Amino acid sequence: MNKEEIIEKLKPIVKPFVKDETAFNSITEKTHFITDLNINSANLVDIVLDVEEAFGIEIDNDSMEKMLDLGNTIAIIQTKLAEK
């Protein structure tokens, strides 16, 4: 699965938790979930759980702690998909 496909699958997962619609509409790999989209850390856990379900992967705690921006999230998803 390429980056664009992952981003398109991530958008509906992340959108319900976004507090800054303008930042969401111009989302890039450098977009930080907390500082750019104003998503609180408790909601990040919900996002991780939704990502696991949507992609059929398991995300360990070390990986979860790195999922703070879109670029890292994409890389982790690609790694976990490759391990399947």
Summary of the structure (lengths in Angstrom):
residues: 84
radius of gyration: 11.7
end to end distance: 12.6
largest distance: 35.3
contacts: 228
relative contact order: 0.18
helix: 65%
strand: 2%
